Amino acid sequence: MPARVGVIGTGWWATRAHLPAIAANPDAELVAIADPNEANRNRAAEAFAPPSVYGDHREMLRTEQLDGVVVAVPHTRHFDIARDALQADLHVLVEKPMVLTSGHARELLQTAAEHDRQIIVGYPWHYNDQVDLARDWIASGAIGDLLYVHSLFASIVWELYRGDVESVADEMGYTVNPTGRDTYSDPALSGGGQGVTQITHSGALLLHMTGLEPTEVFAQMHNHDLQVDLVDALSVRFENGCLGTIGSTGSTVRAQEEVLEYRLYGTGGHILFDVMHEDLTMYRADGSITESPPCPPAPAGRDYSTSYPEEGPLDNLVEVIGGGPNRSPGRLGARVVAMLEAAYASAADGLSHQVAPTDP
């Protein structure tokens, strides 16, 4: 029996990634969509023909028989809607960042545990084959204990943070609906800039690959001409004594490629990973060098890159509904939330901050 899925929020990413993924997955059934934005809702309904359409997600949750929902709304609205869905006994795929505070993260994890439901956080890179391989290398001890890790994410989002959504249409790849002008530019909706929008990706991938637990953060951030942060530099201490740096800027020139890279150094070797160019190599103390093949090509008829499998989170929601493993779990999303919370606090007062606990 197909997994019965509802989608809350019908903006850019829901109509580009999640709704097409439901349509392409033979084990998924789109039951309903909900969005208070009438124009977005109507365009999404025309494009994807859901059986039911709602202006209020709570009415959808009360009325429909669902197994899971996608929460794809502005950042500051994640918590309330995800909590409503968990309390309705549904598995939840919530877009990144999971939420904006460690307290909200703990509450969602507690609610999920009480209702025996899973939270999947929308991080497509977690479904990348090379990421799986790097994770296996590290978990096996192939490069020993981690000593120092580094991540750099340089992205093309400066205009997006200004609210100039038309100028980045080609880069964002709008299909049915564009992103809202205020979604990323107004901190009342976004909760921040490069940290909660982009380091949430790169930081989550770092923790996912390494298994590291962040404990302390010192950060500096610069907004430049924006209401939100554009350039972020984090120094992080991890539980086992490993140190790390996480840097990110949204200022990449739009004529150039974005950058996402990792340098992971251990007691017995190191790993260099250029995610965008699918270049993953392990160097070991015995002199051996192991190179990964590139990610496989996308299946026929699909327009995504398997290095960034946009359908991965939705397909994982369907797997979880069927009893399968959660490959991007709420606990990981919560640790990223707490790390970023500490980073924003550090940037505000110039002091190091402890990363708050998130386990319920």
C-alpha positions in Angstrom: 0.0 0.0 0.0 1.5 3.4 -1.0 2.6 5.8 1.7 0.0 8.5 2.0 1.8 11.9 2.1 0.6 15.5 2.6 2.7 18.5 1.7 2.6 21.7 3.8 4.0 24.6 1.9 4.0 24.9 -1.9 6.8 27.3 -2.5 10.0 26.9 -4.5 11.5 23.8 -3.0 8.3 21.9 -2.5 7.3 22.3 -6.1 10.8 21.8 -7.4 11.8 18.7 -5.3 9.3 17.2 -3.0 6.1 17.1 -5.1 7.9 15.8 -8.2 9.6 13.2 -6.0 6.2 12.0 -4.7 4.9 11.8 -8.3 7.9 9.7 -9.4 7.9 7.3 -6.4 5.6 4.3 -7.0 5.4 3.7 -3.3 4.1 7.2 -2.5 0.6 8.8 -2.9 0.0 12.5 -2.8 -3.1 12.9 -0.7 -3.3 16.7 -0.1 -1.4 20.0 -0.1 -1.8 22.9 2.3 -0.6 26.5 2.0 -2.2 29.8 3.1 -0.7 31.5 0.0 -3.5 31.2 -2.5 -1.5 31.9 -5.6 1.2 29.3 -4.7 -1.4 26.8 -3.6 -3.4 27.1 -6.9 -0.4 26.8 -9.1 0.8 23.7 -7.2 -2.7 22.2 -7.4 -2.7 22.7 -11.2 0.7 21.2 -11.6 0.4 18.2 -9.3 -3.4 17.5 -9.1 -3.7 16.5 -5.4 -7.0 15.1 -4.4 -7.4 17.7 -1.7 -6.2 21.3 -1.2 -6.2 23.3 2.0 -5.4 26.8 3.1 -4.8 25.7 6.7 -2.5 22.7 7.5 -4.4 22.0 10.7 -7.5 21.3 8.7 -5.6 19.0 6.5 -4.2 17.1 9.5 -7.7 16.8 11.0 -9.4 15.7 7.8 -7.1 13.5 5.9 -5.8 9.9 6.6 -2.0 10.4 6.2 1.1 8.5 7.0 3.5 11.4 6.8 3.9 15.0 5.8 6.5 17.3 4.3 7.0 20.6 6.0 8.4 23.1 3.5 7.7 26.5 4.9 9.9 29.5 6.0 12.4 28.6 8.8 10.6 30.3 11.7 7.4 28.3 11.0 9.0 24.8 11.1 8.6 24.2 14.8 4.9 24.8 15.2 3.9 22.9 12.0 6.2 20.0 12.6 4.9 19.6 16.2 1.3 19.7 14.9 2.1 16.8 12.5 4.0 14.7 15.1 1.1 15.2 17.5 -1.2 13.9 14.8 0.9 10.6 14.8 2.6 11.3 11.5 6.2 10.9 10.4 7.6 14.3 9.4 10.1 15.4 6.7 11.0 18.9 7.8 13.1 21.1 5.6 16.4 22.4 6.8 17.1 23.9 9.3 15.1 21.6 11.4 14.2 24.5 13.8 16.1 27.6 15.0 16.6 26.9 18.8 17.9 23.9 20.8 14.9 24.1 23.0 12.5 23.7 20.0 14.8 20.8 18.8 14.5 19.0 22.1 10.8 19.5 22.2 10.3 18.0 18.7 12.6 15.0 19.5 10.6 14.4 22.7 7.2 14.7 20.8 8.5 12.3 18.1 9.6 9.8 20.8 6.2 10.0 22.6 4.3 9.3 19.4 6.8 6.8 18.1 7.4 8.7 14.9 10.5 9.8 13.0 11.7 13.2 12.0 13.7 13.3 8.7 15.6 16.5 8.0 15.8 17.7 4.4 19.5 17.3 3.6 19.9 15.9 0.1 23.6 15.4 0.3 23.1 12.7 2.9 21.9 10.5 0.0 25.0 10.9 -2.0 27.0 7.6 -2.7 30.4 9.3 -2.2 29.2 10.7 1.2 28.3 7.2 2.2 31.7 6.0 1.2 33.5 8.7 3.1 31.4 8.0 6.1 32.3 4.3 5.9 36.0 5.1 5.6 35.9 7.2 8.8 33.7 4.8 10.8 36.1 1.9 9.9 39.0 3.8 11.3 40.8 3.9 8.0 42.3 7.4 8.8 42.4 6.8 12.6 41.0 9.2 15.1 40.0 12.6 13.8 42.3 15.5 14.8 41.2 18.4 12.5 38.3 18.9 10.1 37.5 21.7 7.7 34.5 22.6 5.6 34.1 25.5 3.1 30.8 26.3 1.4 30.7 29.2 -1.0 27.3 29.7 -2.6 25.4 32.0 -5.0 22.8 33.6 -2.6 23.7 37.2 -2.0 20.9 38.5 -4.2 18.5 35.9 -2.6 19.3 37.4 0.8 18.5 40.8 -0.6 15.1 39.6 -1.7 16.0 39.9 -5.4 14.5 36.5 -6.2 14.1 37.1 -10.0 17.9 37.7 -10.5 18.7 34.2 -9.1 15.9 32.4 -11.0 18.3 30.4 -13.2 20.5 29.4 -10.2 17.6 28.5 -8.0 15.7 26.6 -10.7 12.2 27.7 -10.1 9.7 25.3 -11.7 6.2 26.1 -10.5 6.6 28.7 -7.8 9.4 31.1 -7.0 10.7 31.6 -3.5 9.1 34.5 -1.6 10.9 37.8 -1.6 11.0 37.8 2.2 11.6 34.1 2.8 15.4 34.4 3.0 15.9 38.2 3.3 13.7 38.9 6.4 15.1 37.5 9.6 11.5 37.3 11.0 11.0 34.5 8.5 14.5 33.1 7.9 15.9 33.4 11.4 19.3 34.3 9.9 21.3 34.1 6.7 24.3 32.0 5.7 24.3 30.1 8.9 20.8 28.7 9.0 20.4 28.5 5.2 23.8 27.2 4.1 26.0 26.1 7.0 23.0 24.0 8.1 23.8 22.0 5.0 27.6 21.9 5.2 27.7 21.5 9.0 25.1 18.7 8.9 27.1 16.9 6.2 30.3 17.3 8.3 28.6 15.7 11.4 26.9 13.1 9.2 30.2 11.9 7.7 32.4 12.1 10.8 30.0 11.3 13.7 31.6 14.2 15.6 29.7 15.9 18.4 30.2 19.6 18.6 30.7 21.0 22.2 31.9 24.6 21.8 31.9 27.3 19.1 33.5 30.6 18.6 32.2 32.5 15.5 32.4 35.7 13.6 29.8 36.8 11.0 29.4 39.8 8.7 26.1 41.0 7.2 27.5 43.5 4.7 24.5 45.2 3.1 21.9 42.7 4.4 19.6 42.1 7.4 21.1 38.6 7.7 24.6 37.2 7.8 26.4 36.7 4.5 29.9 35.6 5.6 30.4 33.2 8.6 33.6 31.7 10.1 33.2 29.1 12.9 35.8 27.5 15.1 34.5 24.4 16.6 35.7 22.0 19.4 34.3 18.5 19.3 33.7 15.9 22.0 36.8 13.8 21.4 39.1 16.8 21.3 39.1 17.1 17.5 39.1 20.8 16.3 37.4 22.1 13.2 36.7 25.2 11.1 33.5 25.7 9.2 33.5 28.6 6.8 30.8 29.8 4.4 30.0 32.8 2.2 27.0 33.6 0.1 29.0 35.9 -2.1 30.1 33.6 -4.9 29.9 35.4 -8.3 27.0 34.0 -10.2 29.1 33.3 -13.3 31.2 30.9 -11.2 30.6 27.5 -9.6 29.7 27.0 -6.0 32.2 25.3 -3.7 31.6 22.6 -1.1 34.8 21.0 0.2 36.0 19.0 3.2 39.4 18.3 4.5 39.4 15.6 7.2 42.7 14.8 9.0 43.2 11.8 11.3 46.0 10.1 13.1 46.4 7.6 10.3 45.6 9.6 7.2 43.3 12.2 5.7 40.4 12.6 3.2 40.0 15.4 0.7 36.4 15.7 -0.7 35.4 18.2 -3.4 31.7 17.5 -3.3 30.7 19.7 -6.3 33.3 18.0 -8.6 32.7 14.5 -7.1 36.4 14.2 -6.2 36.9 12.1 -3.1 40.3 10.7 -2.2 41.7 9.1 0.9 45.5 9.2 1.8 46.7 6.8 4.4 49.9 6.7 6.5 51.1 3.5 4.7 51.3 5.5 1.5 48.2 4.1 -0.1 45.8 6.4 -2.0 42.2 5.4 -2.6 40.0 7.3 -5.1 36.3 7.1 -5.3 34.4 6.8 -8.6 32.1 9.7 -9.3 28.4 9.5 -8.4 26.3 7.4 -10.8 24.3 9.3 -13.5 20.8 10.2 -12.8 18.1 7.8 -14.0 16.5 8.5 -17.4 13.8 11.2 -17.2 15.2 12.7 -13.9 16.8 16.2 -14.1 18.7 16.2 -10.8 22.4 15.3 -10.2 22.9 12.3 -8.0 25.6 14.2 -6.2 22.7 16.3 -4.8 19.8 13.9 -5.0 16.8 16.3 -4.5 14.4 13.4 -4.2 16.4 11.7 -1.5 14.7 13.1 1.6 11.2 12.4 0.3 12.1 8.9 -0.8 13.6 8.4 2.7 10.3 9.5 4.2 8.5 6.9 2.2 11.1 4.3 3.4 10.6 5.3 7.0 6.8 5.0 6.7 7.4 1.5 5.5 9.7 0.7 8.4 13.0 1.5 6.8 16.0 3.4 8.3 16.1 7.1 8.8 19.2 8.4 6.9 18.9 12.0 8.0 17.4 11.8 11.6 16.1 14.5 13.8 18.8 14.0 16.3 21.4 15.0 13.8 19.3 18.0 12.7 19.0 19.0 16.3 22.8 18.9 16.9 23.3 21.3 13.9 20.6 23.6 15.3 22.4 23.7 18.6 25.8 24.3 17.0 24.4 27.2 14.9 22.6 28.6 18.0 26.0 28.8 19.7 27.6 30.3 16.6 25.0 33.1 16.4 25.4 33.8 20.1 29.2 33.9 19.8 29.1 36.3 16.8 26.8 38.6 18.8 28.9 38.8 22.0 32.4 37.9 20.9 32.7 34.9 23.3 32.9 31.2 22.9 29.6 29.4 23.6 28.9 25.8 24.7 26.7 23.8 22.4 23.4 23.1 24.2 22.2 19.5 24.7 19.4 18.5 22.5 18.6 14.9 23.5 15.2 14.8 25.2 
